[in-house]
Amino acid sequence: MALPFSASLMSRSLRRTVAVSALGATVLVASACDEGGPIRRAFGGDPAISQWARDSMVLASNPEILFRVVPDAGGALVVPIGTIGAQGVRPLKLSNLGWRKVDADFMLAGKTLTPYGQNRAQPDMRMFRGMWQPGVAVLDSLNCPVVIPMARSLLTGTVDTRLPPFATNGERPPLKHGPTLDQAEIARALANVGTLVAPAAGVGASQLPRYERRIHQIPSGINGGSSLLVEYNDRSPLPDSVRSFGERPRQLIVILDKGTYGYRPTYTFSTVGSRGTAPRVEFLDYLDVDNDGVPEIFFGLTERDLAPLFTTALRFENDAWREVFRFTGNRCDF
């Protein structure tokens, strides 16, 4: 006898449910047994492909890349260290395929980058060869899974031999303010360093004359004035027996900015510079990397042979200069 219409429909529905459940179980079993096979790639994704897809999206947006420029005989070595834009300076993490595209797009022979010194564009810097320049051996072979490329630029008659430490593939906005301090105002701003700032860092006022002093006026426009960056360095060789704890710092760096009652410290760094303490650093340059008209301040290592690419960036926020970016100089990404 034929089944009623509703019973027949329920029977077909039950058969479809059982069939789908069986198919699902088969797929799960096959996926568990087929490690690395087409089913696993279909459901889990291929890491290399997904990474390249992400890289392609990042690079398709045409990001402005910050390149570190290290002078070398006949030119300079050039390495991408991050991206810059409205969000500030950010680390750039890519796969090998992504870095090869950066190399091909910006670093091969004939390409040009714009160097920036004190936030001003300099004549274009022409590239001599990239990391993976076609037809020649790899410029620098590192034994690590992912390698940040390094290229070489060529000095031409239009490029100063004293290349600034940074370059980009884009255009940086001008600063909102210019220098505001004359020599008398600089002297007044520095008056409190010997009596207040240095002693707090462990350097007595009577010891300051032993330090070599370098002064940099940075047109930040903070509170309507310029930032004053002062480097104090005692270049005397450190004895091997020097203690790291309680020892007088051999380097003191201070940034002063205009406050209600005159210039006040907004950043202080000090180090003995011996083994077990922070390495000495030096002012590299200033550059507006977040498009707000106020420059960020960049430092590198004083002993550049230790890590020629080491770079940190300070940004003025919450009424003080704070580190917002650090590139250790390691081109191997594990």
Phi, psi and omega in degrees: 000138182289146177286147172302157183304314182294321179292322178297317179298317179297323179295315179295320179297320180294321179295320179296320180297316179297319181294315179296319179297319179296319179297318179298319179296321179297317180297317181297317179295316181297320180296321181292327183271341188255057182300127178080358182276186184296327180293317179298318179295323182294320184267325184262339181086142177273120184304318182296317181292316181294324177294317179295323177298318178295315179301318181299320179294318179297312184286332178294336178283359179054059181293151173275123185258137176267123180253136174271131183246119180243112182305142181216166181303121177080004181170229180201155170269140187231127184224130175286131183238351181176181174246155179227155182164203184301333179272004181088198180271130183231147175298148178247115182245117181227165172277176177301319179296321179296316179294326178296325178290320175301316179300314182292323184282328190232344194240355180286164181306133179096339177290159179231148173234160180256113175285149178234127175238122184053043177067011178251134180293136177255169177306145184306144178259122183268134180279141180265319175195151179267181179297313182246055181296124181302137175090354180227167180292157177303135185298319183212115184261114177248141183268076176211158186301316181233129184243125172286126187291155174231133180237174179235133176262164183244132174282131176238179182294344182262359183246129178293142179293340178266070182297139176293164187282355183225150176213159177221168175264012183229209184230125180268140179288155177289158177286155181281337187228159175249179178300144183236349188258131170265180185297323180295318180291325177297316179299319179294321180295326182278350187301324184275352182296313182290332185264333184240307188287308183299311179301323179295335179268359179098012179246115180290153180302325181288344181270342184302324178300343178284349185262140171284133185244132174235131184243134179231126175263122184247118185285073184275334182076010182293124183054032177079010181231183176263155173273140180247114180255126184235127176253126174246125181226125170267108186277000180300136179301139178276132174293150181299334184271005184297139180274146177276330182267128177079002181276148178297130178299141176264353174221138176222127177238130182229138170245130181245137177227157184293130176237191182296323184245034180112190183281138183226156180288132177242358175198137177219134176223135177216150178204150172287325180083009179267176178300133181093355176241168180298142178290157176289146177237169177217150178296131178261305184181176172234147184202133176282111184252357180239015170065025180257004179084357178247125185285152167270157184248132186244141177234153171228177179286142175295313175275085189294336179298334180293318180199086186302334184264357183305129184214132170234154179232136175251141176235143179275115178208146182054042172068023178202161175273129183228145179289128181238354182205141176215127172242116186288344183097357179280119181269001176265124178251108180265000000 
